[in-house]
Amino acid sequence: MTHLGAMLDELGRHQEALKWQEEDVEKTRRVEGDVSPNTLAAMNNMAATLSRMGRTDESLSRYEHVLEDERRVLDEDHPSVLNTMNNIATVLQIVDDLRRL
């Protein structure tokens, strides 16, 4: 499901992608737990789709949740933690750019 959601997102079919990503998060969480690397990656993907949909508040909230969980289970300099921090910075930049319009 992760790859299908990513493919749909890349095609600009964000609403469909989000549906698949939500299902992916739910199933991965149920099978692997709330803070498994796969669950956190699925949540990160969903936050990216929300950002591309212009739903920056939701995206930022989800990224912050992912970062909090990643910091509990991974080293601070783990690539996933750094990636999520970068994603948060990107969304904050988008929000700042929108405010300037």
C-alpha positions in Angstrom: 0.0 0.0 0.0 2.9 2.3 0.7 4.0 2.2 -2.9 0.5 2.7 -4.3 0.0 5.7 -2.1 3.3 7.2 -3.2 2.6 6.5 -6.8 -0.9 8.2 -6.6 0.6 11.1 -4.8 3.3 11.6 -7.5 0.5 11.5 -10.1 -1.2 14.3 -8.3 -4.0 12.1 -7.2 -3.6 13.3 -3.6 -7.0 12.4 -2.2 -6.7 8.8 -3.4 -3.2 8.7 -2.1 -4.2 9.9 1.3 -6.9 7.2 1.5 -4.3 4.5 0.8 -1.8 6.0 3.2 -4.3 6.3 6.0 -5.1 2.6 5.5 -1.3 1.8 5.5 -0.7 3.7 8.7 -3.7 1.9 10.4 -2.6 -1.6 9.3 1.1 -1.0 10.0 0.3 0.4 13.4 -1.9 -2.6 14.2 0.7 -5.2 13.1 4.0 -3.5 14.1 3.0 -1.0 16.8 2.8 2.8 17.1 6.5 3.5 16.9 7.9 1.0 14.6 10.1 2.4 11.8 7.5 1.3 9.2 4.6 3.0 11.0 6.6 6.2 11.4 7.6 6.1 7.7 4.0 5.6 6.7 2.9 8.6 8.9 5.7 10.7 7.4 4.4 9.8 3.9 0.9 10.8 4.8 2.1 14.1 6.2 3.9 14.8 2.9 0.7 14.2 1.0 -1.2 16.5 3.3 1.4 19.2 2.7 1.1 18.8 -1.1 -2.7 19.1 -0.7 -2.2 22.5 1.0 -3.3 21.1 4.4 -0.2 22.5 6.0 -1.5 22.7 9.6 -2.4 19.0 9.5 0.8 18.1 7.8 2.9 20.0 10.4 1.0 18.4 13.3 1.6 14.9 11.9 5.3 15.6 11.2 5.7 16.9 14.8 4.1 13.8 16.2 6.4 11.6 14.0 9.4 13.5 15.2 8.5 13.1 18.8 8.1 9.4 18.4 11.3 9.1 16.4 13.3 10.9 19.1 12.0 8.4 21.6 13.2 5.3 19.7 16.0 6.5 17.5 19.2 8.4 17.9 19.0 12.2 17.4 21.2 11.9 14.3 19.4 9.0 12.7 18.6 9.7 9.1 14.8 9.3 9.7 14.9 11.9 12.5 16.9 14.3 10.3 14.5 13.7 7.3 11.5 14.5 9.5 13.2 17.7 10.8 13.8 18.7 7.2 10.2 18.0 6.3 9.0 20.2 9.1 11.3 23.0 8.0 9.9 22.6 4.4 6.3 23.0 5.6 7.2 25.9 7.8 8.8 27.6 4.8 5.6 26.9 2.7 3.5 28.5 5.5 5.8 31.5 5.7 5.7 31.9 1.9 1.8 31.8 1.9 1.7 34.4 4.7 3.7 36.8 2.5 1.2 36.6 -0.4 
